[in-house]
Amino acid sequence: MHLEELIATIKERREVMKVTQRGLAELSGVGLRTLKQFESGKGNPTLQTLQKLADVLGMEICLKIKDISPGK
């Protein structure tokens, strides 16, 4: 999943749950400014920030690490 898709998924989930940006920021401990930048596509959240948001929204983050070794 690319960052744009991740942003859209988190924003959509927040809206479905009828949680405001301010509410999500307060519940997750993520700064409101950070959340607004993230949802507008201007931020670059850490994995810790994404995990905090996912926890509140009842989501799970799965990382896929691609092996780019030569010969694979």
C-alpha positions as CSV (number, residue, x, y, z in Angstrom):
1,M,0.0,0.0,0.0
2,H,1.4,3.4,-1.0
3,L,1.3,6.4,1.4
4,E,-1.6,8.0,-0.6
5,E,-3.7,4.8,-0.1
6,L,-2.8,4.7,3.6
7,I,-3.8,8.3,4.1
8,A,-7.1,7.7,2.3
9,T,-7.8,4.6,4.3
10,I,-7.1,6.2,7.7
11,K,-9.2,9.3,6.8
12,E,-12.1,7.2,5.5
13,R,-12.1,5.0,8.7
14,R,-12.0,8.1,10.9
15,E,-15.0,9.6,9.0
16,V,-16.9,6.3,9.1
17,M,-16.4,6.2,12.9
18,K,-17.6,9.8,13.0
19,V,-14.5,11.0,14.7
20,T,-13.2,14.5,14.1
21,Q,-9.5,15.2,13.5
22,R,-9.4,16.8,16.9
23,G,-11.0,13.8,18.5
24,L,-8.6,11.3,16.8
25,A,-5.6,13.5,17.8
26,E,-6.8,13.5,21.4
27,L,-7.6,9.8,21.6
28,S,-4.3,8.8,19.9
29,G,-2.0,11.2,21.5
30,V,-0.9,12.5,18.1
31,G,-0.7,16.2,17.6
32,L,-3.6,17.8,15.7
33,R,-1.2,19.6,13.4
34,T,0.6,16.4,12.7
35,L,-2.7,14.6,11.9
36,K,-3.9,17.5,9.6
37,Q,-0.6,17.5,7.7
38,F,-0.8,13.7,7.4
39,E,-4.3,13.7,6.0
40,S,-3.5,16.5,3.6
41,G,-0.6,14.5,2.2
42,K,2.0,16.9,3.5
43,G,3.3,15.0,6.4
44,N,5.6,12.0,6.7
45,P,4.4,10.1,9.8
46,T,6.6,7.7,11.7
47,L,5.5,4.1,12.2
48,Q,4.8,4.9,15.8
49,T,2.4,7.7,14.8
50,L,0.7,5.4,12.3
51,Q,0.4,2.7,15.0
52,K,-1.2,5.2,17.5
53,L,-3.8,6.2,14.9
54,A,-4.5,2.6,13.8
55,D,-5.0,1.5,17.5
56,V,-7.7,4.1,18.0
57,L,-9.4,3.3,14.7
58,G,-9.3,-0.5,15.3
59,M,-6.9,-1.1,12.4
60,E,-3.8,-3.2,12.1
61,I,-0.6,-2.2,10.3
62,C,1.2,-4.9,8.4
63,L,4.6,-4.2,6.8
64,K,5.8,-6.0,3.7
65,I,9.5,-5.9,3.2
66,K,10.6,-6.5,-0.3
67,D,13.8,-8.4,-0.8
68,I,15.8,-6.5,-3.4
69,S,18.9,-8.7,-3.3
70,P,20.6,-9.3,-6.6
71,G,19.5,-12.5,-8.3
72,K,16.1,-12.6,-6.7
